[in-house]
């Protein structure tokens, strides 16, 4: 008997129109009041600790020296008050800032250091010499923590052997992988230095207090208290500087810099308030070549855009840069990304409608079970909306029930995890869906349902960017954005690109600037994938750069809002064709004849115009116009490196008698 019971037919349009409002969200923030509250609790605990030390004075003077034995019991009970105060402050601190453990730890160290400064100030008021151990201990703490952080190696959670790495990297031990990837801790040297410096402060406190007692500056009963307070204070100083010497975990894993450029539509803001605008988006490391270079495009509401290109072309990076640039660790990001006139890069703790959702290849989940992860912990109304979205993707009641009732999302199958991730995104109802490689872990039926649902979302005005190599999904896209080496080489309708690719032509679109020679060369080099094609690449790139120079010489045309130039390339047997399409290109027959004569009569080292160089290095040059756009097409001779190798092999073969 089958356990998969078909659910009743569910209209996708009905699902979308019942509740089309986007879900509210807020970015993770740390409230400002937490710092003040944490400081007060830490300060109170530090004062209680000092009060315990003060009781030592009374024990020594009243009980040990004056012999009032009855006070020993009373003072012992009295000392319980600050001891309980420490417990109350610590527990209250944890309860008041439950869920902010990192904030508690950092502020507790800061609060204790401030109490230590206060104690040092009081001791200095009694006698300047009593403040000396505080000052020396604080300075040494600062120096030692700074030098240790710079010159010592942070200790890993677990130091594994190569044989052990072979074991856990083969999938045998997830706990080992977690330990190997855990954040490194302080070096053992720092822990030892903290103990040594704190004990040194204890001895120094005893020494100074004993000397002052011998000179009758302070009472002998204050010796132990002075030493204990000095010990605790220097330990607090070292803990503070030790914490400051390591990077704040909140800053780890973040982008080095995110620069929001001004919008490109300041003169006509109304024209772009209903579209996704990406303008001059660039992502680069601190040193080295850019990973995304000057990516610019616009998507209208209700469009489904497919991102396509070779592996390592930057599709996934583009998705992340659009949605969460601050998470691109160690990278520098600049550009302008806006949906309906609002920046997608803004982060704050205010409630607002969600604008975009990123669905990465691997499912994002947190502890809480399937229903909580599906509804984003947002209650029954959101769960009901998410459940309907899930039903539209999986179609079986048992699968829906299994996902909703899962105690740990990681125990679901990859297809079920993928269905949960996609349904959650659909239920959030953002204006922009960013879906990266949905085919990873998804079944064909799930992909078919996703394609149907995205078309329904498009009718509701929602925009989708879909990075996929799945032909079924690509055919449902309105336009394709072709990428290569972190650049957009073409952005056109799906039918147009597929027709051109089926005929063997490739296209690259760029702006009319000589600075784009590098991008043009990279595109052309990718057309020659065989070993030994260096000569072909070099020859074609030289001609292409001269063609771009010809385009840059074209007169300006203010009536044409677009200033792009297109290049098309196709291989033939023994030759290739390169065509430049330029709406501003207008080469007269006289200019062509003059360039031909200059090319035919040129001598080595002579300076030629770009058009004459094209004539010289090409087999054929043709110019004309189609649909109001001029074109310049060249035919160049190419060689097959495989044939070259065969000829060389025959030439090198030993002659036979």
C-alpha positions as semicolon CSV with decimal commas, in nm:
position;residue;x (nm);y (nm);z (nm)
1;X;0,000;0,000;0,000
2;X;0,147;0,335;-0,100
3;X;0,205;0,598;0,165
4;X;0,211;0,889;-0,083
5;X;-0,140;1,028;-0,097
6;X;-0,191;1,283;-0,371
7;X;-0,298;1,623;-0,247
8;X;-0,590;1,805;-0,408
9;X;-0,505;2,028;-0,701
10;X;-0,372;2,362;-0,584
11;X;-0,395;2,670;-0,805
12;X;-0,065;2,852;-0,813
13;X;-0,236;3,177;-0,896
14;X;-0,463;3,140;-0,595
15;X;-0,163;3,075;-0,371
16;X;0,004;3,389;-0,493
17;X;-0,295;3,619;-0,467
18;X;-0,425;3,506;-0,129
19;X;-0,132;3,658;0,053
20;X;0,098;3,849;-0,179
21;X;0,240;4,084;0,083
22;X;0,609;4,028;0,156
23;X;0,705;3,906;0,500
24;X;0,854;4,150;0,748
25;X;1,211;4,107;0,861
26;X;1,489;4,283;1,045
27;X;1,865;4,239;1,026
28;X;2,054;4,098;1,321
29;X;2,161;4,377;1,553
30;X;2,290;4,421;1,907
31;X;2,070;4,669;2,098
32;X;2,260;4,959;2,249
33;X;2,101;4,905;2,590
34;X;2,273;4,566;2,620
35;X;2,612;4,736;2,660
36;X;2,490;4,959;2,942
37;X;2,311;4,679;3,126
38;X;2,606;4,445;3,083
39;X;2,846;4,707;3,217
40;X;2,632;4,770;3,526
41;X;2,614;4,400;3,615
42;X;2,989;4,356;3,559
43;X;3,068;4,666;3,762
44;X;2,844;4,550;4,046
45;X;3,012;4,210;4,053
46;X;3,354;4,376;4,065
47;X;3,252;4,596;4,359
48;X;3,134;4,287;4,547
49;X;3,468;4,123;4,483
50;X;3,649;4,425;4,629
51;X;3,417;4,414;4,929
52;X;3,520;4,054;4,998
53;X;3,884;4,165;5,002
54;X;3,803;4,447;5,246
55;X;3,663;4,195;5,494
56;X;4,017;4,061;5,526
57;X;4,114;4,390;5,699
58;X;3,843;4,350;5,961
59;X;3,929;3,986;6,024
60;X;4,294;4,068;6,084
61;X;4,247;4,383;6,291
62;X;3,939;4,300;6,498
63;X;3,980;3,925;6,540
64;X;4,348;3,844;6,500
65;X;4,494;4,156;6,669
66;X;4,227;4,264;6,917
67;X;4,109;3,912;7,001
68;X;3,735;3,979;6,953
69;X;3,655;3,620;6,870
70;X;3,279;3,673;6,861
71;X;3,328;3,902;6,561
72;X;3,480;3,619;6,358
73;X;3,138;3,457;6,317
74;X;2,965;3,787;6,252
75;X;3,222;3,895;5,994
76;X;3,201;3,555;5,826
77;X;2,825;3,594;5,792
78;X;2,876;3,951;5,673
79;X;3,121;3,838;5,405
80;X;2,852;3,608;5,269
81;X;2,658;3,916;5,152
82;X;2,909;4,032;4,885
83;X;2,978;3,669;4,794
84;X;2,606;3,616;4,729
85;X;2,608;3,952;4,551
86;X;2,863;3,817;4,305
87;X;2,638;3,519;4,238
88;X;2,331;3,742;4,201
89;X;2,507;3,979;3,963
90;X;2,643;3,694;3,749
91;X;2,310;3,510;3,729
92;X;2,119;3,835;3,676
93;X;2,364;3,929;3,403
94;X;2,301;3,599;3,226
95;X;1,923;3,625;3,265
96;X;1,901;3,990;3,159
97;X;2,114;3,928;2,849
98;X;2,003;3,577;2,766
99;X;2,104;3,503;2,409
100;X;2,384;3,765;2,413
101;X;2,656;3,548;2,562
102;X;2,931;3,705;2,353
103;X;2,827;4,055;2,465
104;X;2,826;3,942;2,828
105;X;3,177;3,801;2,808
106;X;3,327;4,105;2,638
107;X;3,156;4,359;2,862
108;X;3,229;4,157;3,178
109;X;3,600;4,189;3,108
110;X;3,562;4,562;3,039
111;X;3,360;4,618;3,356
112;X;3,612;4,436;3,572
113;X;3,896;4,638;3,420
114;X;3,713;4,962;3,508
115;X;3,664;4,846;3,866
116;X;4,036;4,769;3,875
117;X;4,111;5,124;3,755
118;X;3,886;5,256;4,033
119;X;4,069;5,042;4,289
120;X;4,406;5,163;4,162
121;X;4,286;5,522;4,190
122;X;4,179;5,470;4,552
123;X;4,513;5,309;4,638
124;X;4,698;5,590;4,467
125;X;4,503;5,841;4,672
126;X;4,613;5,663;4,992
127;X;4,976;5,661;4,879
128;X;5,128;5,700;4,528
129;X;5,355;5,401;4,581
130;X;5,054;5,171;4,625
131;X;4,940;5,255;4,270
132;X;5,276;5,151;4,120
133;X;5,189;4,779;4,084
134;X;4,863;4,876;3,911
135;X;5,038;5,100;3,660
136;X;5,325;4,861;3,593
137;X;5,088;4,563;3,565
138;X;4,859;4,749;3,323
139;X;5,147;4,861;3,099
140;X;5,304;4,515;3,094
141;X;4,965;4,360;3,017
142;X;4,924;4,589;2,718
143;X;5,275;4,524;2,585
144;X;5,274;4,149;2,638
145;X;4,928;4,095;2,485
146;X;5,019;4,307;2,183
147;X;5,347;4,128;2,120
148;X;5,200;3,782;2,179
149;X;4,912;3,851;1,937
150;X;5,159;3,960;1,670
151;X;5,433;3,701;1,707
152;X;5,277;3,387;1,852
153;X;5,067;3,125;1,675
154;X;4,707;3,091;1,784
155;X;4,632;2,738;1,901
156;X;4,388;2,529;1,693
157;X;4,110;2,340;1,862
158;X;4,259;2,013;1,734
159;X;4,592;1,939;1,566
160;X;4,528;1,646;1,333
161;X;4,768;1,408;1,161
162;X;4,771;1,342;0,786
163;X;4,639;0,990;0,842
164;X;4,353;1,132;1,049
165;X;4,281;1,391;0,780
166;X;4,244;1,109;0,528
167;X;3,987;0,952;0,758
168;X;3,760;1,248;0,828
169;X;3,791;1,400;0,481
170;X;3,661;1,071;0,344
171;X;3,341;1,135;0,538
172;X;3,392;0,918;0,846
173;X;3,390;1,177;1,125
174;X;3,188;1,500;1,113
175;X;3,298;1,595;1,465
176;X;3,659;1,590;1,348
177;X;3,571;1,829;1,066
178;X;3,398;2,061;1,312
179;X;3,703;2,059;1,540
180;X;3,943;2,119;1,251
181;X;3,738;2,420;1,133
182;X;3,676;2,564;1,481
183;X;3,813;2,908;1,559
184;X;4,165;2,911;1,697
185;X;4,221;3,003;2,061
186;X;4,488;3,211;2,231
187;X;4,837;3,070;2,249
188;X;4,943;2,886;2,564
189;X;5,204;3,159;2,615
190;X;4,933;3,416;2,684
191;X;4,775;3,200;2,952
192;X;5,110;3,149;3,118
193;X;5,196;3,519;3,099
194;X;4,865;3,610;3,261
195;X;4,931;3,380;3,557
196;X;5,290;3,500;3,597
197;X;5,199;3,867;3,578
198;X;4,907;3,830;3,819
199;X;5,120;3,642;4,074
200;X;5,394;3,901;4,027
201;X;5,140;4,170;4,108
202;X;5,041;3,976;4,422
203;X;5,401;3,973;4,543
204;X;5,448;4,339;4,446
205;X;5,133;4,432;4,637
206;X;5,256;4,246;4,943
207;X;5,600;4,407;4,916
208;X;5,473;4,764;4,880
209;X;5,209;4,726;5,151
210;X;5,460;4,563;5,388
211;X;5,712;4,843;5,336
212;X;5,445;5,110;5,389
213;X;5,330;4,927;5,704
214;X;5,687;4,916;5,830
215;X;5,711;5,294;5,780
216;X;5,377;5,329;5,960
217;X;5,200;5,474;5,655
218;X;4,927;5,209;5,652
219;X;4,794;4,963;5,906
220;X;4,941;4,615;5,904
221;X;4,588;4,479;5,861
222;X;4,570;4,631;5,510
223;X;4,865;4,430;5,375
224;X;4,668;4,123;5,268
225;X;4,381;4,328;5,125
226;X;4,620;4,545;4,924
227;X;4,792;4,239;4,780
228;X;4,468;4,062;4,689
229;X;4,317;4,370;4,521
230;X;4,639;4,429;4,329
231;X;4,642;4,066;4,215
232;X;4,279;4,077;4,101
233;X;4,318;4,415;3,928
234;X;4,625;4,321;3,723
235;X;4,454;3,995;3,624
236;X;4,155;4,203;3,507
237;X;4,389;4,435;3,310
238;X;4,552;4,139;3,137
239;X;4,215;3,982;3,054
240;X;4,099;4,311;2,902
241;X;4,406;4,362;2,682
242;X;4,406;3,993;2,591
243;X;4,055;4,031;2,463
244;X;4,142;4,351;2,275
245;X;4,441;4,186;2,107
246;X;4,222;3,947;1,908
247;X;3,975;4,042;1,639
248;X;3,615;4,097;1,734
249;X;3,421;3,787;1,620
250;X;3,155;4,019;1,481
251;X;3,411;4,146;1,229
252;X;3,541;3,804;1,130
253;X;3,404;3,669;0,803
254;X;3,299;4,014;0,684
255;X;3,384;4,201;0,367
256;X;3,675;4,440;0,392
257;X;3,472;4,723;0,242
258;X;3,128;4,778;0,089
259;X;3,095;5,103;-0,105
260;X;2,751;5,211;-0,226
261;X;2,785;5,417;-0,543
262;X;2,528;5,685;-0,631
263;X;2,235;5,567;-0,845
264;X;2,267;5,603;-1,223
265;X;1,917;5,745;-1,259
266;X;1,934;6,059;-1,045
267;X;1,808;6,269;-1,336
268;X;1,500;6,050;-1,385
269;X;1,430;5,860;-1,064
270;X;1,076;5,767;-1,161
271;X;1,204;5,562;-1,452
272;X;1,380;5,308;-1,231
273;X;1,155;5,271;-0,928
274;X;0,994;4,956;-1,063
275;X;1,302;4,764;-1,171
276;X;1,610;4,586;-1,041
277;X;1,907;4,807;-1,121
278;X;2,265;4,680;-1,095
279;X;2,519;4,948;-1,179
280;X;2,899;4,920;-1,189
281;X;2,911;4,628;-0,946
282;X;3,272;4,527;-0,885
283;X;3,411;4,269;-0,641
284;X;3,783;4,238;-0,587
285;X;4,026;4,104;-0,327
286;X;4,270;4,335;-0,152
287;X;4,528;4,240;-0,417
288;X;4,489;4,069;-0,751
289;X;4,243;4,073;-1,036
290;X;3,877;4,161;-0,987
291;X;3,638;3,868;-0,940
292;X;3,342;4,068;-1,075
293;X;3,419;4,357;-1,309
294;X;3,179;4,645;-1,373
295;X;2,860;4,437;-1,387
296;X;2,564;4,649;-1,497
297;X;2,214;4,544;-1,606
298;X;1,847;4,616;-1,544
299;X;1,559;4,374;-1,496
300;X;1,196;4,470;-1,524
301;X;0,932;4,344;-1,277
302;X;0,795;4,001;-1,361
303;X;1,097;3,886;-1,558
304;X;1,270;3,553;-1,508
305;X;1,640;3,597;-1,584
306;X;1,874;3,304;-1,630
307;X;2,241;3,337;-1,537
308;X;2,454;3,123;-1,764
309;X;2,822;3,081;-1,838
310;X;3,119;2,858;-1,782
311;X;3,218;2,733;-1,440
312;X;3,405;2,997;-1,238
313;X;3,240;3,272;-1,441
314;X;3,111;3,442;-1,126
315;X;2,740;3,351;-1,122
316;X;2,724;3,246;-0,756
317;X;2,944;3,537;-0,653
318;X;2,710;3,776;-0,834
319;X;2,412;3,634;-0,645
320;X;2,588;3,682;-0,312
321;X;2,705;4,032;-0,403
322;X;2,350;4,138;-0,492
323;X;2,194;3,999;-0,176
324;X;2,457;4,001;0,102
325;X;2,781;4,178;0,005
326;X;2,884;4,211;0,371
327;X;2,927;3,831;0,388
328;X;3,196;3,819;0,118
329;X;3,490;3,758;0,348
330;X;3,800;3,965;0,280
331;X;3,667;4,123;-0,040
332;X;3,604;4,481;-0,145
333;X;3,266;4,549;-0,304
334;X;3,140;4,862;-0,473
335;X;2,843;4,942;-0,692
336;X;2,476;5,029;-0,680
337;X;2,210;4,758;-0,639
338;X;1,850;4,867;-0,593
339;X;1,503;4,714;-0,624
340;X;1,214;4,954;-0,679
341;X;1,445;5,242;-0,592
342;X;1,551;5,097;-0,253
343;X;1,903;4,970;-0,193
344;X;1,940;4,597;-0,134
345;X;2,256;4,656;0,066
346;X;2,111;4,850;0,359
347;X;2,126;4,678;0,699
348;X;1,940;4,790;1,013
349;X;1,733;4,657;1,298
350;X;1,400;4,804;1,189
351;X;1,103;4,597;1,074
352;X;1,047;4,631;0,700
353;X;0,915;4,422;0,408
354;X;1,166;4,174;0,274
355;X;1,304;4,270;-0,067
356;X;1,507;3,971;-0,180
357;X;1,572;3,610;-0,085
358;X;1,879;3,405;-0,178
359;X;1,842;3,028;-0,212
360;X;2,199;2,887;-0,217
361;X;2,283;2,538;-0,344
362;X;2,306;2,405;0,014
363;X;2,005;2,442;0,243
364;X;2,033;2,699;0,521
365;X;1,898;2,568;0,851
366;X;1,919;2,635;1,225
367;X;1,816;2,422;1,525
368;X;1,441;2,415;1,563
369;X;1,295;2,149;1,339
370;X;1,135;2,143;0,996
371;X;0,826;2,354;1,068
372;X;1,027;2,628;1,240
373;X;1,285;2,641;0,960
374;X;1,011;2,645;0,697
375;X;0,820;2,932;0,861
376;X;1,130;3,123;0,979
377;X;0,995;3,090;1,336
378;X;0,722;3,343;1,244
379;X;0,411;3,170;1,376
380;X;0,110;2,983;1,242
381;X;0,010;3,232;0,970
382;X;0,352;3,218;0,807
383;X;0,367;2,841;0,854
384;X;0,035;2,800;0,674
385;X;0,160;3,012;0,384
386;X;0,486;2,815;0,369
387;X;0,302;2,483;0,385
388;X;0,096;2,580;0,081
389;X;0,412;2,673;-0,107
390;X;0,564;2,338;-0,010
391;X;0,255;2,154;-0,131
392;X;0,284;2,325;-0,470
393;X;0,638;2,186;-0,506
394;X;0,617;1,826;-0,375
395;X;0,248;1,734;-0,432
396;X;0,242;1,449;-0,175
397;X;0,097;1,470;0,176
398;X;0,347;1,228;0,329
399;X;0,644;1,430;0,206
400;X;0,495;1,753;0,338
401;X;0,428;1,587;0,675
402;X;0,778;1,442;0,693
403;X;0,938;1,781;0,630
404;X;0,714;1,966;0,876
405;X;0,765;1,710;1,155
406;X;1,141;1,668;1,113
407;X;1,320;1,735;1,442
408;X;1,645;1,806;1,258
409;X;1,642;1,936;0,900
410;X;1,983;1,780;0,834
411;X;1,828;1,433;0,862
412;X;1,600;1,495;0,562
413;X;1,702;1,382;0,215
414;X;1,874;1,638;-0,011
415;X;1,562;1,666;-0,227
416;X;1,345;1,729;0,081
417;X;1,593;1,989;0,208
418;X;1,589;2,157;-0,132
419;X;1,208;2,159;-0,135
420;X;1,205;2,316;0,213
421;X;1,452;2,585;0,106
422;X;1,257;2,675;-0,210
423;X;0,919;2,671;-0,034
424;X;1,050;2,900;0,241
425;X;1,171;3,149;-0,019
426;X;0,838;3,144;-0,203
427;X;0,644;3,193;0,121
428;X;0,845;3,502;0,214
429;X;0,704;3,675;-0,098
430;X;1,001;3,900;-0,178
431;X;1,018;4,120;-0,485
432;X;1,334;3,943;-0,600
433;X;1,416;3,571;-0,594
434;X;1,785;3,479;-0,625
435;X;1,807;3,105;-0,682
436;X;2,151;2,949;-0,723
437;X;2,178;2,603;-0,883
438;X;1,835;2,469;-0,784
439;X;1,918;2,145;-0,967
440;X;2,169;2,048;-0,695
441;X;1,990;1,778;-0,495
442;X;1,655;1,834;-0,666
443;X;1,450;1,580;-0,857
444;X;1,316;1,644;-1,207
445;X;0,961;1,671;-1,073
446;X;1,070;1,931;-0,818
447;X;1,244;2,135;-1,090
448;X;0,936;2,116;-1,311
449;X;0,716;2,238;-1,024
450;X;0,962;2,516;-0,947
451;X;0,956;2,632;-1,309
452;X;0,574;2,647;-1,304
453;X;0,574;2,835;-0,976
454;X;0,831;3,093;-1,092
455;X;0,618;3,170;-1,397
456;X;0,321;3,225;-1,164
457;X;0,534;3,452;-0,946
458;X;0,633;3,645;-1,258
459;X;0,265;3,715;-1,334
460;X;0,242;3,869;-0,987
461;X;0,529;4,104;-1,069
462;X;0,804;3,921;-0,880
463;X;1,147;3,909;-1,042
464;X;1,372;3,603;-1,049
465;X;1,742;3,560;-1,114
466;X;1,817;3,194;-1,173
467;X;2,173;3,059;-1,193
468;X;2,134;2,719;-1,352
469;X;2,259;2,488;-1,624
470;X;1,931;2,295;-1,633
471;X;1,785;2,324;-1,983
472;X;1,429;2,282;-1,857
473;X;1,461;2,588;-1,632
474;X;1,659;2,794;-1,883
475;X;1,382;2,754;-2,137
476;X;1,142;2,921;-1,893
477;X;1,362;3,230;-1,864
478;X;1,266;3,548;-2,049
479;X;1,626;3,660;-2,093
480;X;1,971;3,516;-2,036
481;X;2,258;3,700;-1,875
482;X;2,576;3,541;-2,008
483;X;2,885;3,570;-1,787
484;X;3,252;3,497;-1,838
485;X;3,550;3,569;-1,613
486;X;3,337;3,783;-1,381
487;X;3,198;3,999;-1,662
488;X;2,864;4,022;-1,839
489;X;2,930;3,939;-2,203
490;X;2,570;3,941;-2,322
491;X;2,220;4,010;-2,197
492;X;1,945;3,926;-2,445
493;X;1,630;3,721;-2,491
494;X;1,658;3,347;-2,442
495;X;1,539;3,273;-2,795
496;X;1,791;3,510;-2,951
497;X;2,088;3,370;-2,759
498;X;1,991;3,009;-2,821
499;X;1,944;3,071;-3,193
500;X;2,285;3,233;-3,219
501;X;2,459;2,963;-3,014
502;X;2,299;2,692;-3,227
503;X;2,442;2,861;-3,537
504;X;2,791;2,870;-3,382
505;X;2,812;3,244;-3,312
506;X;2,917;3,383;-2,972
507;X;2,854;3,740;-2,862
508;X;3,025;3,985;-2,628
509;X;2,874;4,323;-2,539
510;X;3,083;4,602;-2,389
511;X;3,085;4,978;-2,356
512;X;3,266;5,200;-2,601
513;X;3,587;5,241;-2,401
514;X;3,945;5,139;-2,471
515;X;3,974;5,028;-2,107
516;X;3,762;4,726;-2,202
517;X;4,038;4,573;-2,417
518;X;4,127;4,331;-2,138
519;X;3,770;4,203;-2,109
520;X;3,745;4,170;-2,487
521;X;4,072;3,975;-2,500
522;X;3,957;3,741;-2,223
523;X;3,637;3,664;-2,415
524;X;3,822;3,596;-2,738
525;X;4,084;3,379;-2,567
526;X;3,805;3,164;-2,428
527;X;3,698;3,085;-2,786
528;X;4,030;2,902;-2,840
529;X;4,041;2,621;-2,584
530;X;4,306;2,395;-2,737
531;X;4,666;2,369;-2,626
532;X;4,889;2,546;-2,876
533;X;4,630;2,810;-2,970
534;X;4,842;3,097;-2,840
535;X;4,914;3,229;-3,189
536;X;4,546;3,227;-3,283
537;X;4,453;3,408;-2,963
538;X;4,721;3,672;-3,010
539;X;4,633;3,744;-3,373
540;X;4,258;3,768;-3,315
541;X;4,297;3,984;-3,002
542;X;4,520;4,233;-3,187
543;X;4,260;4,279;-3,461
544;X;3,974;4,298;-3,209
545;X;4,150;4,572;-3,013
546;X;4,190;4,776;-3,333
547;X;3,819;4,726;-3,407
548;X;3,737;4,859;-3,061
549;X;3,963;5,158;-3,132
550;X;3,765;5,222;-3,454
551;X;3,442;5,216;-3,250
552;X;3,587;5,466;-3,003
553;X;3,665;5,703;-3,292
554;X;3,299;5,713;-3,400
555;X;3,127;6,052;-3,355
556;X;2,905;6,093;-3,050
557;X;2,530;6,055;-3,086
558;X;2,325;6,212;-2,807
559;X;2,004;6,062;-2,944
560;X;2,128;5,711;-2,874
561;X;2,090;5,630;-2,504
562;X;2,288;5,306;-2,534
563;X;2,660;5,332;-2,599
564;X;2,739;4,962;-2,623
565;X;2,938;4,781;-2,889
566;X;2,877;4,413;-2,973
567;X;3,131;4,162;-3,097
568;X;3,036;3,830;-3,255
569;X;3,273;3,542;-3,324
570;X;3,250;3,213;-3,513
571;X;3,495;2,937;-3,603
572;X;3,528;2,795;-3,953
573;X;3,769;2,541;-4,098
574;X;4,105;2,714;-4,127
575;X;3,964;3,056;-4,049
576;X;3,739;3,254;-3,817
577;X;3,510;3,553;-3,847
578;X;3,488;3,844;-3,604
579;X;3,209;4,097;-3,642
580;X;3,167;4,427;-3,457
581;X;2,814;4,571;-3,446
582;X;2,802;4,941;-3,367
583;X;2,501;5,172;-3,406
584;X;2,737;5,468;-3,456
585;X;2,968;5,302;-3,708
586;X;2,966;5,469;-4,050
587;X;3,269;5,382;-4,265
588;X;3,259;5,531;-4,615
589;X;3,399;5,354;-4,920
590;X;3,667;5,623;-4,941
591;X;3,786;5,554;-4,584
592;X;3,795;5,182;-4,658
593;X;3,993;5,234;-4,980
594;X;4,240;5,468;-4,810
595;X;4,298;5,215;-4,530
596;X;4,346;4,937;-4,788
597;X;4,610;5,134;-4,976
598;X;4,793;5,220;-4,653
599;X;4,790;4,854;-4,547
600;X;4,919;4,731;-4,886
601;X;5,204;4,984;-4,901
602;X;5,306;4,973;-4,538
603;X;5,655;4,879;-4,428
604;X;5,763;4,727;-4,098
605;X;5,761;4,981;-3,814
606;X;5,531;5,226;-3,993
607;X;5,247;5,374;-3,790
608;X;4,909;5,286;-3,931
609;X;4,553;5,381;-3,843
610;X;4,345;5,119;-3,660
611;X;4,143;5,048;-3,975
612;X;4,461;5,005;-4,183
613;X;4,600;4,759;-3,923
614;X;4,278;4,560;-3,950
615;X;4,316;4,550;-4,328
616;X;4,677;4,438;-4,300
617;X;4,616;4,151;-4,055
618;X;4,292;4,011;-4,203
619;X;4,209;3,799;-4,506
620;X;3,887;3,989;-4,574
621;X;3,726;4,302;-4,434
622;X;3,362;4,385;-4,491
623;X;3,147;4,673;-4,369
624;X;2,781;4,756;-4,402
625;X;2,461;4,811;-4,207
626;X;2,167;4,602;-4,087
627;X;1,854;4,724;-3,907
628;X;2,002;5,069;-3,856
629;X;2,327;4,935;-3,708
630;X;2,664;4,940;-3,878
631;X;2,897;4,644;-3,869
632;X;3,259;4,572;-3,943
633;X;3,340;4,208;-4,016
634;X;3,681;4,050;-4,066
635;X;3,789;3,706;-4,172
636;X;4,117;3,579;-4,033
637;X;4,325;3,271;-4,100
638;X;4,366;3,027;-3,809
639;X;4,561;2,708;-3,765
640;X;4,476;2,382;-3,594
641;X;4,742;2,312;-3,327
642;X;4,666;1,941;-3,348
643;X;4,773;1,936;-3,713
644;X;5,084;2,131;-3,621
645;X;5,174;1,866;-3,363
646;X;5,115;1,588;-3,616
647;X;5,344;1,751;-3,871
648;X;5,610;1,799;-3,607
649;X;5,577;1,437;-3,502
650;X;5,624;1,318;-3,862
651;X;5,924;1,544;-3,906
652;X;6,085;1,414;-3,587
653;X;6,021;1,046;-3,670
654;X;6,338;0,848;-3,753
655;X;6,380;0,759;-4,119
656;X;6,351;0,391;-4,207
657;X;6,554;0,199;-4,460
